[in-house]
Amino acid sequence: MIRFEESGIDGLLDRRGKRKPEEQMTEVDKLKAEMRLLEAKNKRLEMENELLKKLEEIERRRG
């Protein structure tokens, strides 16, 4: 109720997990965001490689 009284309907919006607009980000914020993106990409590629290894193993066992 306090949020609504202070900010109106905008105060009730759920902003968890929202990023700052790029123009409001400091250089450190930008570097941290880039690092998180690269870490996520690296994790996805690691998972993809593991999947391909398992697929190769399954195909070797079949034939």
Secondary structure, DSSP 8 states (H G I E B T S, - for coil): -HHHHHHGGGGGS--TT----GGG--HHHHHHHHHHHHHHHHHHHHHHHHHHHHHHHHHHHH-
